[in-house]
Amino acid sequence: MLAVTAPQARAQATGDLGLVVERATGSLLVVDQSERAALGRIEGLGDLSHASLVYSPDERFAYVFGRDGGLTKVDILAREIVGRVMQAGNSIGGAISDDGRYVAVSNYEPGGVRVFDADTLDMVADIPTGSKTIGLVDIPGTRFVFSLWDTGETWIADLSGQTPEITRIPGIGTNPYDALVTADGRTYIAGLFGDDHLTALDLWQDTPTPRAILPGYAAGREGLPVYKMPHLEGWALAGQEFVLPAVGQHEVLWVDARSLDETGRTPTHGQPVFAMARPDGRHVWVNFAHPLNDTIQVIDTLTKQVIRQFSPGPGVLHMEFTPRGHEVWVSVRDAGKVIIYDTETFEPLAEIAADSPSGIFFTARAHRMGL
């Protein structure tokens, strides 16, 4: 007969948990979705002014990418730091491989990408590029894709073997500033600060070829001052269409996900930062750059019209949907709180106090590519 030994400590599930970045204090707030409550705080993570994070496949550990070049591994159950390396002088996000073995960090200073063992945080690969790197995402096959601001290239780093194999794709465009990858890992889209279009790559091709999409989307119109670059990682796929924020314009752009042809535009309250689809794709929620960053608009994806506008407070920085989309959590930095809304009625349900909150990351991200 198989003997079963009772565990010494009570197990705690992680699927309902998440982390809120508190950018001013270098801390993370551990939150519970069902309870709509904060459970505790993890401190000592350095400069989190532009921080993002990814989760281990078991949802227990988070890898936090700080603006100061710090890579920090935290245990969200123990609510403590379990590893930290200062791997660069200025970094801008990262990704975890599909098998959970490697964590890659995209760097501004000294540039390039560095890859670390997810268990030990020992560096396993240093990929110099001679450029700032942006738009780092994971794709199947233990591979990472990223773009180079200075040279207008996209690189694919294959870490499935003993040494990284690099595929370089030139001709992406001038100054790629961010990028996204679709949930199947096939389509990579880079936004360009220096060109009036975006560029797409079909990563299923043996030799991916850059394709310009939305050419001349700002033609004939004055470019507005860009107070905050849009974030393509907050991209929306609503049905069969991408919804993308326009650089230097007060609108979002609609693109057919198959043909990559433009299908429409929606005028917005300000310059969009995030355009994020509810998980079912029915609505897209949009927030905006300074000085209009106290407002959220909700767009109906059938009509492409704004159906709701409201102002949660000053400094709306980020939104995160619960995995099935019944709620959305909104960080309001300058009001020091996270507000939780019902996504059907748009009514506020609860508030959680937080110290200059920015990014909100639920553990369901552990099972999604490109986040």
C-alpha positions in Angstrom: 0.0 0.0 0.0 1.3 3.5 -0.9 1.8 5.6 2.2 0.9 9.2 1.9 2.7 11.6 4.2 0.9 14.8 5.1 2.8 17.9 4.1 4.4 19.8 7.0 3.2 23.2 5.7 -0.1 24.1 4.3 0.0 24.5 0.5 -1.1 27.7 -1.2 -2.3 28.0 -4.7 -0.8 30.6 -7.0 -3.4 30.8 -9.8 -5.3 33.6 -8.2 -2.3 35.8 -7.3 -0.6 38.7 -9.0 2.0 41.4 -8.5 1.7 45.2 -8.7 4.8 47.2 -9.3 5.3 50.1 -6.9 7.7 52.1 -8.9 8.6 54.9 -6.5 9.6 52.5 -3.7 11.2 49.6 -5.6 8.6 47.2 -4.2 6.0 44.7 -5.3 2.5 44.3 -3.9 1.3 40.7 -3.8 -2.5 40.7 -4.6 -5.3 38.1 -4.7 -7.8 38.4 -7.5 -10.7 36.7 -5.8 -10.3 38.5 -2.5 -9.6 41.8 -4.4 -7.0 42.4 -1.7 -3.3 43.0 -1.1 -1.6 40.1 0.7 1.8 41.5 1.4 4.8 43.4 0.0 8.2 42.5 -1.4 10.8 45.2 -1.0 14.4 46.0 -2.2 14.1 45.6 -6.0 15.8 48.9 -6.9 14.7 51.2 -9.7 11.3 50.0 -10.9 10.4 53.1 -12.9 9.9 51.1 -16.1 9.7 47.6 -14.7 8.1 44.5 -16.1 8.1 40.9 -15.1 7.5 37.3 -16.2 6.6 34.2 -14.2 8.0 30.7 -13.9 5.8 27.9 -15.4 4.7 26.8 -11.9 3.6 30.5 -11.2 5.6 30.5 -7.9 8.5 32.7 -9.0 8.6 36.1 -10.8 11.5 37.5 -12.6 11.5 41.3 -12.4 13.4 43.5 -14.9 14.3 46.8 -13.3 15.3 50.0 -15.2 18.6 50.0 -13.3 19.7 46.8 -14.9 18.7 44.6 -12.0 17.2 41.1 -12.6 15.4 40.0 -9.5 13.9 36.6 -8.8 11.1 36.7 -6.1 9.1 34.0 -4.4 5.5 35.2 -4.4 4.4 32.7 -1.8 7.2 33.4 0.7 7.1 37.1 -0.4 10.8 37.5 -0.6 13.7 38.0 -2.9 15.5 34.7 -3.7 18.1 36.0 -6.2 19.3 39.3 -7.7 21.9 40.2 -10.2 22.9 43.6 -11.5 23.4 42.5 -15.1 23.5 45.8 -17.0 23.4 49.6 -16.5 20.0 50.2 -18.0 17.5 47.5 -19.1 14.1 47.5 -20.7 12.2 44.3 -20.1 12.7 40.6 -20.7 11.2 37.2 -21.4 11.3 33.6 -20.2 11.8 30.7 -22.6 8.9 28.4 -23.4 10.5 25.6 -21.3 11.1 27.9 -18.4 14.9 27.2 -18.3 16.1 30.7 -19.4 15.4 34.3 -18.6 16.5 36.8 -21.2 17.0 40.6 -20.5 16.9 43.4 -23.1 19.4 46.1 -22.4 19.9 49.8 -23.4 23.3 50.1 -21.7 25.6 48.4 -22.7 23.0 47.1 -25.2 22.5 43.5 -26.3 20.7 40.7 -24.6 21.9 38.6 -21.7 20.4 35.2 -20.9 20.3 33.6 -17.4 19.6 30.3 -15.9 16.1 30.6 -14.4 17.0 28.6 -11.3 20.4 30.1 -10.3 20.4 33.4 -12.3 23.9 32.4 -13.6 24.5 34.0 -17.0 24.5 31.4 -19.8 24.8 33.7 -22.8 25.8 37.2 -23.6 24.6 38.5 -27.0 26.2 41.8 -27.9 24.4 43.8 -30.6 26.1 47.2 -30.6 22.7 48.7 -30.1 19.9 49.3 -27.7 17.6 46.3 -27.8 13.8 46.4 -27.6 10.7 44.3 -28.2 12.2 41.1 -26.6 9.7 38.2 -26.7 9.8 34.4 -26.4 8.7 32.1 -29.2 8.6 28.3 -29.4 11.7 26.2 -29.7 13.6 27.9 -26.8 14.0 31.0 -28.9 13.9 34.8 -28.3 13.2 37.6 -30.8 14.3 41.2 -30.3 14.9 44.3 -32.3 17.7 46.8 -32.5 16.9 50.5 -32.1 20.2 51.8 -33.7 20.4 49.5 -36.7 16.8 48.7 -37.6 17.3 44.9 -37.4 15.5 42.0 -35.7 17.4 39.1 -34.3 16.3 35.6 -33.5 18.4 33.9 -30.8 18.0 30.1 -30.7 19.1 28.7 -27.3 18.0 25.1 -27.9 21.6 23.9 -28.5 24.9 24.3 -26.7 25.6 27.8 -28.0 23.2 30.4 -29.2 22.5 30.5 -32.9 21.6 34.0 -34.2 19.5 34.9 -37.2 19.8 38.5 -38.2 17.0 40.2 -40.3 17.9 43.6 -41.6 15.5 46.2 -43.1 13.0 46.4 -40.3 12.9 50.2 -40.3 14.2 53.3 -38.5 14.3 53.1 -34.7 12.1 50.2 -33.7 10.8 51.2 -30.3 8.7 48.2 -29.2 7.2 45.0 -30.6 4.7 42.2 -30.1 4.3 38.6 -31.0 1.0 36.8 -31.6 -0.1 34.0 -29.2 0.9 31.3 -31.7 4.4 32.8 -32.0 4.0 33.3 -35.7 3.7 37.1 -36.4 6.1 39.6 -34.9 5.2 43.3 -35.4 7.7 46.1 -34.6 6.6 49.7 -34.1 8.9 52.3 -35.7 9.6 55.7 -34.3 11.5 56.9 -37.3 9.2 55.6 -40.1 5.6 56.1 -41.0 4.7 52.4 -40.9 5.1 49.3 -38.8 6.9 46.1 -39.9 5.8 42.5 -39.6 7.7 39.3 -39.8 6.3 35.8 -40.4 8.4 33.7 -38.1 7.2 30.5 -39.6 9.1 31.3 -42.7 12.6 29.7 -43.0 13.9 33.2 -43.8 11.5 35.8 -42.4 11.1 38.8 -44.7 10.2 42.2 -43.4 6.8 43.5 -44.6 5.7 47.1 -44.1 2.2 47.4 -42.8 0.0 50.5 -42.3 2.3 52.5 -44.7 1.8 56.2 -44.4 -0.7 56.0 -41.6 0.2 59.6 -40.5 0.6 61.0 -44.0 -0.7 64.6 -44.4 -1.1 65.1 -40.6 1.2 66.9 -38.2 3.0 64.6 -35.9 2.2 65.5 -32.3 4.8 65.7 -29.5 5.3 62.2 -28.1 5.1 62.3 -24.3 5.2 58.6 -23.8 5.9 55.9 -26.4 3.0 53.4 -27.0 3.5 49.9 -25.6 2.9 47.3 -28.3 3.2 44.6 -25.6 -0.2 45.8 -24.5 -1.5 45.0 -27.9 -5.0 43.8 -28.6 -6.2 41.0 -30.8 -9.9 41.4 -31.1 -11.4 38.7 -33.2 -9.5 38.7 -36.5 -8.1 42.2 -36.1 -5.1 43.8 -34.3 -5.7 47.1 -32.5 -2.5 49.1 -32.4 -1.8 52.5 -30.8 -0.6 55.1 -33.3 2.6 57.0 -32.6 2.1 60.8 -32.4 -1.6 60.6 -33.2 -4.9 60.5 -31.3 -6.1 57.2 -32.6 -5.8 53.5 -32.7 -5.3 51.5 -35.9 -7.1 48.3 -36.9 -5.3 45.7 -39.0 -6.6 42.4 -40.4 -4.6 39.7 -38.6 -4.4 37.5 -41.7 -3.8 39.9 -44.5 -2.2 42.7 -42.4 -4.2 45.2 -44.3 -5.7 48.3 -42.5 -9.4 47.8 -41.7 -10.1 51.0 -39.8 -9.2 53.8 -37.4 -10.8 55.0 -34.2 -10.2 58.6 -32.9 -9.3 58.6 -29.3 -9.1 61.0 -26.3 -5.3 61.3 -26.5 -2.2 59.5 -27.6 -2.8 55.8 -26.7 -0.2 54.0 -24.6 -1.9 50.6 -24.1 -4.8 49.3 -26.3 -5.7 46.1 -24.6 -8.4 43.6 -25.5 -10.7 41.9 -23.0 -9.8 38.2 -23.2 -12.9 37.5 -25.3 -12.0 40.3 -27.7 -15.3 42.0 -27.4 -14.0 45.3 -26.1 -10.7 47.2 -26.2 -9.6 49.3 -23.3 -7.3 52.2 -24.0 -5.3 54.5 -21.7 -3.3 57.6 -22.7 -0.1 59.5 -22.4 0.5 62.7 -20.4 -1.2 65.2 -20.1 -4.4 63.2 -20.8 -3.5 60.2 -18.7 -6.4 60.4 -16.2 -8.8 58.8 -18.7 -9.8 55.4 -20.1 -11.9 54.7 -23.2 -13.6 51.5 -24.1 -14.0 50.6 -27.8 -16.6 48.2 -29.2 -14.8 45.9 -31.6 -17.8 45.4 -33.8 -18.5 49.1 -34.5 -15.0 50.4 -33.7 -16.6 53.2 -31.8 -15.9 54.4 -28.3 -18.7 53.3 -26.0 -17.5 54.4 -22.6 -15.2 57.0 -21.2 -14.3 57.6 -17.6 -11.6 59.1 -15.4 -10.2 56.8 -12.7 -7.8 59.5 -11.5 -4.4 61.1 -12.3 -1.7 58.9 -13.9 -3.5 55.8 -15.2 -0.5 53.7 -16.2 -1.6 50.1 -16.7 -4.5 47.7 -17.0 -4.7 44.0 -16.4 -7.7 41.7 -17.1 -8.5 38.7 -15.0 -7.9 35.6 -17.0 -11.5 35.3 -18.2 -12.0 39.0 -18.4 -14.8 39.6 -15.9 -12.8 42.3 -14.2 -10.0 44.7 -15.1 -7.5 46.1 -12.6 -6.3 49.6 -13.3 -3.2 51.3 -11.7 -3.7 55.0 -10.9 -0.2 56.1 -10.0 -0.8 59.6 -8.7 -3.8 58.6 -6.6 -1.9 55.8 -5.0 -4.4 53.0 -5.7 -5.5 50.2 -7.9 -9.1 50.3 -9.0 -11.0 47.1 -9.9 -13.8 47.4 -12.5 -16.6 45.1 -13.7 -16.0 44.8 -17.4 -19.7 44.4 -18.3 -21.1 47.2 -16.2 -18.0 49.4 -16.0 -18.8 49.9 -12.3 -15.9 50.1 -9.8 -15.9 47.1 -7.4 -13.0 47.7 -5.1 -9.8 49.8 -4.5 -6.4 48.6 -3.2 -4.0 51.2 -1.8 -0.6 51.0 -3.5 2.5 53.2 -3.5 2.8 54.8 -7.0 1.5 51.7 -8.8 2.4 51.0 -12.4 2.5 47.5 -14.0 0.0 44.9 -12.9 0.8 41.2 -13.7 -1.4 38.2 -12.9 0.2 34.7 -12.7 -1.9 33.6 -15.7 0.8 35.2 -17.8 3.0 32.2 -17.0 1.1 30.3 -19.6 1.0 32.9 -22.4 3.6 33.5 -25.0 5.2 36.9 -25.6 4.3 38.6 -22.3 
